[in-house]
Amino acid sequence: MENKKRYPPFSCQMRIDKALSEAVHLPLNSCSRYIIISDCHRGEGGANDNFLRNQHLYMAALNYYIAHGFTYFELGDGEELWENRHLSRIEESHQDVYCRFETLQKQCRIYRIYGNHNMEMKGMLGEAMILDNCEGGRDICMIHGHQADFFNSVCWKLSRFLVRYFWKPLERFGVSDPTSAARNYKKTLKYEKCLDNWTKEHDCYLATGHSHRPRLPADGSLYLNAGSCVHPYGITGIEITDMQLTLVKWKMATRPDLSLFVAREVLIGPVGIT
């Protein structure tokens, strides 16, 4: 990754560069098997825990990736620490998830970074990762994506205050937070343009979450998005195998005998890493 341009102070590109300057570097080659997941928003198990609706899909997917030798990447907002104050209560409510994480950790097969909704874990988690392409192609940089969103990066404490004391109570009555990147289309387009421009300046892939909008363009664009685990109809992620990218969705499906099962659906790909 090479910086080709000096950005003005406080620009979104500068925040992205700063995050990546301290990134964890990992190898990328034809033997690599990685799964990129983002925005689980695990809560304390109550009415505001949006992870609960898809926890069975998530566990099925996680067990699949563990069994098939994948290394797990979580690109931020794994924990919902804006609506909730106590990490220990989140871990207690989702013991099965963190038990799997411990298994992966012992095998050095899990890497997690923080996002704006678990910024409090900054001392425990890093902010970025980079897959160094060992076969001559482009590297894959990974951040949460809030770095391109001024209100959720620089002003994150104000955003947390509004979510915790204003929007969280209203969510119980069906009122959504209009400042959220996942719910504000115009805001999402604005910061996604910044992320896309950054990839053009640096000529490398940039994988993020934050917007909850899965993206794996096959038109030469280098901006990728893993989506989220809190969509009403399933969870999404990006698989990296055989030097190819595949956007997948895990959802409930029905067999001919009307029994339900968890299905893995390919949405886009595989697309070769160039």
C-alpha positions, 0 to 999 in steps of 0.5 A: 500500500502506497500513499500517493497524495497528501490529504488536508487535515481532518479529512476522511482519507487522512483518518483511513491512512492513520488507521492503516499505518498501525495495521496488523499484517497477514499473508494472502496467498492461494492457500489462504482461507479467510471469512470477513464478517462485520457489525454483529452488534451483540447486546445484553440479550434484551429487547434492544439486542438486534443480534438475537434475531440472527444468532442461530444463523451466525452460529451455524455460519461460524461453526461451518467456517471453524470446521472448514479451516477458515480464519475469522475476521471481524471488522468492528461493531462486534459488541454493541457498547453504545446502547449497553455499558457492560462488556461482561454482560454481553459476553455472558449473554452470548457465551456460545459465541465467545467460547468459539472465539476462544477455540479460534484464538488458541489456533491463531485463527481469529482477528478482530478490530473495533468500530465506532459502536465498540470504540471502548475496546480500543485498548483490547482490539486494533483498528485495521488489518492488511492482507499482504498479497504474496502473489503479486496482486493488490493488497486487501486493507480492512477497517470498520469504515467509520473513519470516513464518517465524521460524526461517528469517528471524530464525534463518536462520544456525542453519537454514543450519547444520542444513541444511548439516551435518545434513540435507544428508548425510541427504538422500542416504539419503532423509531429508527436513528436517522443519523445511523449510517445503516439507515441514512442512505444519503449519508451512506453514499457520501462516506462510501464515495470517500472510501471508493476514492481512497482505493483509487488513490492507493490502488488496493482493495479496501474492505469495510462494514459500518453501512450494513450494505454488502458490496462486492463489485465485479466491475473493477471497483476495489471497495468491498463491504461485508454487510452485517449480521443484523439484517432481517433476512440473514447475515452476509460476509466475504469469503477469501479462498483460492485468491478469489472473493465471494459475497455470501449470505446465510439465511433460513430456507425450506426443503421440499418436505417443508422442514427448515434449514440454514442455507449458504447462498452465493450472492456475488462471485467468486471474483479473482483478486487482481 
